[in-house]
Amino acid sequence: MSVVGWEGLAASGAPFAEVASAAWGPRGAAVLSVIALFATANTVLLMLLAASRISYGMARSGVLPSLLSRVHRTRRTPWVAILAMAAGSVLFLFAGDIGFVASVTNFTLFATFIIVNLAVIILRYREPDRVRPFPVPGRIAWVPVVPVLGIVSCLFLFLQLTVEVMAIGTVLVIIGGIAALFAGERADQERGAA
């Protein structure tokens, strides 16, 4: 705000580029674009690697098809999972609006955070005497305050999303929930057979 002023930032469609131009001269926006391009490419690479490793682990535990658990003979990487995640990522190119894809991703993250925070609260209620390596700080009676604040903040962030994003995000969360239920049943059956 000290470089451009809040009025200029509020009216700008690309506030970072405007600040870079004002601070670094006419080529500042181009420099910032190159930096953003490399940062985005690095983030995408990390997400593809993380998604392929998660898929590999889920395939090994029987949640996803076992084909995704194949490992390359010499490189020892889950090559099928890497290719599958890359192909899945390419599908999002056809969404036409990267902001829409990011919003759907945010929806699934918010839903995940709500479930994790809710699990902390439920476990505190069901197993209050269980030894925990990291107790959540701050609580009122048996209710930990931080997870409650986490749920409330995620619910607030849900309100910032469009109806279309919530609809697609809900479908993705339901698909993930069904996969988790089948994985749990399969694990229970394997434990019962052993």
C-alpha positions, 0 to 999 in steps of 0.5 A: 500500500505504501508503493501504490496506495490502497485506492490503486490496489483496489482498482487494479486487476493485477495488484502485485504486477502493479506494485512490481511495476511501480517499485522495479520500473516498467519491466517489474511486472514481467519479472514478477510474472517469471517468478510466479511462473516458476513458483506455480510450476514448482507447486504443481510438481510438488502436488503431482509428486504428493498425489502420486505417492498418496495414490500409491499408498492407497493402492497398496492398502487396497483402497485404489486399484492395485495397478497404481501400486506398481513401482519402476524396476530401476528408479523405484518410483510409482510410475503408474500413479505418477502417469495417472495423476498427470493425466488427471491433472490434464483434465483440469485444463479443460475447466477453462478457469483456473480460479474455478479449479482452485476453488473446488480444491479449496472446498475439498481441503475445507471439508477435510479440515472440518473432518479432521477437527471434528475427529479430534473433538469426537476422540476427546469425548469418546476417549478422554483418558487416552494418552496423547503425544500432542495434546491440543492446547486450550479447552473448555471442559472436554471440548478443545477450542482450537478444533472448534475454531478450525471448524468455524473458520472452514464453515465461514470459508465455505460461504465464500464459494459459489454454488457450482463449486460447492456442488462439484466439491460435494460430489468429490467428497462423497466419492472419497467417502464411499472409497474410504468406506469400502477400504474400511470394510475391506480392511475389516474383512482381511483382519477377520480372515487372518 
